[in-house]
C-alpha cells in the first residue's frame, strides 16, 4: 500500500467484534494486510479496537481532525480492502 501520510491520512482505525461472524472480513484484512500497511507507512497510527458486539467499521482521520467512517458488517476481506482504498484515495 502506498504512503498514506502523503495523502493526508493521519490515522487508520478499525473497530470490530473479536468473535462475531459479521467482523470476519475486517479481522482477515487486519491479519493479512497490517504488515504491508505498516511497512509502507511506519509513522501512521493503525489502530484496532475490539469490543464485544461492536459494529465493524473502518475510520480514517485526516488533517484538521476531519474523519470519515465506513461500516463493514458482513464485508469480505476484499470489500474491506476496497473500503480502505476509498478512504485513503
N, C-alpha and C positions, 0 to 999 in steps of 0.2 A: 504494500500500500504506500502510495506516495506520501510526501511530507505534508501532514495535515496542518502543522503550525503555519506554514507559508500560506495556507488557505484561510487563515484567521480562526481556526478551531483552537480553543483554549482548553477544552476538556471533553472527553467522551465518557458517558456514564450509562451503565446498564442496571436496570432494576428487574429482578426476576424471582420466581419461587424456586427453591432448591429441589423440590420434588414434583411439582405439577407438570403433567404432560404438555400443558399449554406453553411452558417455558423451554421445552426441549430444543427448539431451533436456536434460541438465544444462548442456551448452555453450550450447544455444539459449536456455534460461532465463536464463542469465547475460548473454548478449548482448542479449536483448530486455527484461530487467527490472532490470538493475543500476541504471540511471539513475533509474528511478522509486523503487526502494527507497532509494537514497542521498538522493534529493530529499526524501523523507518522513522519513528517519532519518539526517541528516548526521553524527551522532556515533557511529552504530552501526558497529562493525568488520564489514565484508562481505569475507570473506577467501576467495580462490580459490587452491587448491593443485593444480597439475598434476604428475602423475608417470606415467611410462610404465607401462602395465598396471595402474594403480590402479583399484580398485573404486569406482564413482561413489557418493558419499554426500553428504548434507547434515546438518550438525550445528548445533544451537542451544545456546548456553551461557546459563544463567540465573543469578540471584542465588545466592550461596553456592557457586559452582562446579558446580552441577548441570548435566549435559549430557544431551541426547537426540540420537540419531543415527538417520537413516533411510537405507536403501540404495536407490539409484536405477538400478541396472543395467537397461538396455534400457527405461527410462522415457521417455515422450514429454515434451515441454515442458509440456503440460497436467498430466501426472502429477507432474512436479517441482513445479509451482506448487501443486498440492494437498498435496504433502508439506511444502512450506514453510509453507503455511497451517496444516497440522496441528501443526507445531512451534511456531508463534507464537500460536495461539489457545488 
